[in-house]
Amino acid sequence: MTNAATPTFDTPRSSGIATEDRYSRQILFPAIGALGQRRLAAAHVAIVGVGATGAAAASLLARAGVGTLTLIDRDFVEASNLQRQVLFDEEDARNSLPKAEAARRKIALFNSDVTVNPHIADLVPANIAELLAPADIILDATDNFETRYLINDFAVQQGKPWIYAAAIGAYAATMNILPAPLANATACLACIFPKPPTGPVETCDTSGILSTAVNFAASIQVTEALKFLTGQPEAMRRTLLSYDLWTSEHSAISNARPNPACTVCGQRTFTHLAGEGRPHITLCGRNSVQIHEHHRPVNFTYMQARLAQHADIADLRFNDLLLRFRRGAHTLTLFADGRAVIQGTTDITVARTLYARFIGA
């Protein structure tokens, strides 16, 4: 936890709204109080994924007065997001605005005192230290176990707490992970799930999702984060909690103690952090393929002029953050770092071909 100096409550911050007015009802809650509110103002939370769960968590944290948020997301807003992703609106979807930037703009409208650092990026071994090291705690709001295992490797290596969260259909799950040398260390993700799921994996595109399940997961996740950030880690839950909001079935599996035989927190073998077995191209889970081309900056003005020469390209447009166009049944979205999402296929060969032809090898 950072111990940086924080503003006194009788002084309005940059918004012109006094802290004691904005957070008066939260300060009245005995477990937070004035001291807890000052700690929140000095805190830094990183959220990996700013889709449904991440947007809800970011909104709750910003409204609670967490001083700095780092938001990391590789995707852009679409119309199908609006049913459950609370920080976005129809204009964001029409403009295909990257989610991290859209979230930053919305948070600034209701709490301009919060510093938001948006990163339009995929979290990978090459950038994880730069993006996550400054944070006091990491919140998982991703849609895949590959990234979760990467977060787990980094958090265990650095002794940094993180909170797993997932939602699908009416089901929500969350688990606090407090690695050593934190007091009363818990099991890590690999202790509970030594290997990622195999076979078909449910996604919101195959099983749907209720916004209530998303908000349930985010509410629990953020509450647990507030306990840590206000200096009360002993109050944090030590179970993997799962709840089906439709059937009311629920369970809690203890993660109170690390598994000594765990390859990650026991043997300290960080294969995901080393990038072993990480594919160059990963599926996004919504009839799309993502192609990684990091550290390859793109000149959108030049690219737009080059693509305009292709007669079979439609809806070509770009802004400072991305370039997008449609070619037949496929839509290609190119980000400033060279990364691209090809919608309309899950065939990696097709995606590679389209990327090579229109963007370049």
N, C-alpha and C positions, 0 to 999 in steps of 0.2 A: 504494500500500500504506500502511496505517495504521501508525504507529510508537508506538501507545499502549503504556504500561507493561503488562507481563504478570506473572502470579503466578510466583513461584519454584517449582521442582519439589519442594521439600521441604515445601510447604504444601498440605494438602488444600483443594480448592475447596468450593463450597456442598454438593456431593454427599457430602463426607466421604471421598472417594476421592482419594488423592494422584495428581497428574499422572504422576509417575514410575512408579507402579504401573499405571495405566490404559493408558498409551501405551508401556510398556516395550519391546514387540516392534517398534513403529514407530520408536522412538528408536534402536534398534539398527541400523536400516537406515541405512547411511552417508550416503545422499543427503538424509536428513532430519535425523537426530541431534537433540541437545537444542536447538540454535539454531532449526532448522526447526520443531520442535514449538512453541516459543515464538511463532514467526511465525504458525503456524496458529491459535494461541489468540487472536491479535490480529486475525485476518482476518475479512472479511465477504463472504459469497457470496450472490448473489441467484439463485434458481431460478425460471424462468418456466414454469409448468405443473408440477403435482404429481400427474400420472398415473403411468404405468408407469415411464418413464425418470426423471422428476423425483423420484418416491418413492425409487427405488433410489439416485439421486445424493444425495438429502438424507440417507438413512441412512448411506451411505458417508462423507460429509463430516462428519456429526455424530460417527460412531464414530472418525473420524480426529482429532477435536478442533478443528475449525474453530469459532472462538468465536461467530460470529453468522451466522445463516441468515435470509434473507428469502424466504418462500415465497409465490408468487402463483399462484392458481388460481381459475377461475370456476365449477368444477363440484363435484359431490357424489359420494359413494361409492355404487356400485351393485354388485349381486351379480356381474355380469360382470367387474368389476375385480379380484376376489380371486385370479384365476388368475395375475396377473402384477404387481400393485401391492403391493409388499412391506410397506408401512407400515399397511395397513388390515386389518380383520377383519370377521367376520360381523355383529357388533353395529353397526359403523360403517355397513354396508350397510343393515341394518334401519332405522337411524335417519336414513338419507340425510344423513349428516354431511358438511359441506363438506370437501373434501380437504385444504385448507391447515390447517384446524383439527385434523382427524384426525391429520395428520402431526405437528403440534406436540405433541399429546398422547402419541403413540407415542414420539417422540424423547425427551421428558421422562422416560420410563420407563427408558431405557438410558443417557442422558447428560444429566442435569439441569444440568450445567455449561454447556451450549450455550444461547445465547439464540436463540430462534426467534420471528420476527415473521411471523405468518400474515396474509395479505391475501386475503379472499374477494372477488375482483375480476377483471375482464377487463382486461388490459393494453391501454391505449389512449393516443393522443397526450396527452390531458389529464392522465393520472396517471403517465406513464412516468418523468418526471424525479423526482418525489417518491419513487417506489418503487425506482428503480434507481440513482439518483445516489450513495447512501451506500456501495454495494457496491464491492469491489475488483475483482471479476470477475463476469460474468453467465453462467449456464448456461441454454441453450435446451433445454426439454423440452416444447415445444409440439406441436400436431398440425396446424398450418397455416402456410403461407408468408406469409400476410398479417401475422401477428404476428412472424415471423422477420425480414421486411424492416423492420418497425418497430424491432425491437431493433437491427438492423444500422445503420439511420439514426442512432439515438441513440448507439450505441457509437462509430461513426465521428465523429460530431459532438463527442463528449466525449473521444475518445481513450481509450476504456475497452475492455479485452479482453473477448471473449465466445467461447463454444464452442458451435457448432452440433452437434446430435445428432438422429438419427431412427432409428426401428425399425419395420419392417412385415414380416409373415410371418417368415421366418428371416433377413431382411436387416437389417443395422445400418450406420449411417454416422455419421461425426463429423469435424469440422474446426475447428481453432483459428483465430480471427480476432484479429489483433493490429494495430489501426489506429495510424497515426501520431498523436502523436509518439513512440509506443513504439519502442524500438530494433528494427531489423530488421523493420519493419512487413510484414505479409502482405497478400495480396489479401483483400478483403472479400467478403461473400456475393454482392453484386451484380456483382462482378468475375467470379465463377464462374457465377452464374445471373442474367444481366441481367434476365430476366423470369420470373415465376412459371410453373409448369407449366400447360398448357392442356389442355382435354378432361377425360375422367374421371380422377380421382386416386384411387389406392388408399388405403384406410383399413383399420384393424383390423376394421371391420365388414364389409368386402367381401373382404379377403384373409386375415383372421385374423392372429395374432401369437404368436410363441413367447416365453415369459418369458426364455429364454436369450438371445435376440437383444436384448431390452431391457437385461438385465443386462450383456451384452457392451458395448453402446453406453455405458451409464452408467459402467462400470468404466474404460473408456478416457477418457471425458470427465472424470471425477473425477481420474484420475491426471495428466492434463494440467493440470488446475486446481491440483493440489498442487505441480507444478513451478513454476508462476507464483507461488503464494502463499508458497513457501519461497525466493523470490528467484532462481530458475533458469529464466528465460524462454528462455534460449538452448538449453535441452534440449527445448523443446516442438516437437512435430512440425509440419512445414510442408507437409502434404498433406491433401487430402480423401480420407479412408480409407473404403472400403466393403467389407463382408464378408458373404457369404452363409454362415451357419453350417451350412446343410443340404447345400449343394453344395461348400462350401469355395472357391468362386470369390471372388476379391477383387481390388481395384484400389486404386491410390493416384495421385491427380492432384495435381500440384504447385500450391500456392497461395502459394509463397514470395515472390512479388513482386506488388505492386498493379498493376492495369491503369491506365495513365495516362488512358485514355479512359473509365474507369468514371464513370457519372453521379453516383455517391455519393461514393466516396473520392477520385476524380480531380477531378470538377467540383463536389463538395460541394453537390449538389442533394438535399434531403431531403424528397421528396414524401410518403412514408409518415408521417414525423414531423409534417408539416404537416396530415395527415389528408385529403389529396386522394384522392378516389375510394374512401374507406373507407365501406362500406355501414353503414347504421344497424342493420341486422339481418344476422347472419351465421349460416351453417349450422354446426352442431356436428359433423356427420359421422357421426351415429348415429341417423338418423330423427328428428332434433330440429332445432328452430329456436331460436336465442337472440335475445332482444330486449333492446336496450340502452336503459336509462332511468336513466342515471347522475345523481347529485346529486338524487335524488328519494326521500328517506327514507320508509320504509313503517312504519306502526304495525301490527304483526302482530295485536295483540289486537283492534283495530278491524276489520281486514280479515277476521279469522276470524269475528267476529260477523256481518259483512255477508254473507260467503260462505255461512254456515250457513243463510241464508234460502232458498238455491237448492235445490230438491228434487232436481235432477239431479246434484248434487255428492256425491262419496263420498270416503272416506279423508282427510278434512280434518284436518290436524295441523300444528303449528308449534312451534318453539323459538326461542331468541334469535337464531339464525342464518338461518333460512329458514322459509317456509311452503309446504306442498305439498298438492295435492288432485288427485283424478281426476274427469274428466267424460267419460263414454263411453270412446272409444278413446284419449283424450288425457290426459296427466298434466302438470300445470303446477307448476313449482317457482319460487317468488318469493323473491328475496334482499333483504336489508335496504336495498340502494341502489336498488331498483326494477327491477333487471335480472331477467329471467325466462327459463327454459328450458321450451319446450313440446315434450314428447315425443309421438311418434305421428304426426308429419307432417314433410315437408320443404317444404310449400307455405307460402310466406311470407304469402300472403293469409289462409289459414286461421289461422295463428299470430297475425297482427295482430288478426283478428276475435275470437279467444278472449281475447287479452290485453285488448282494449278492453272486451269484455263483462264479464269477471269481475274485472279488476284496475283498469281505468280508463284513459282516454285520457291 
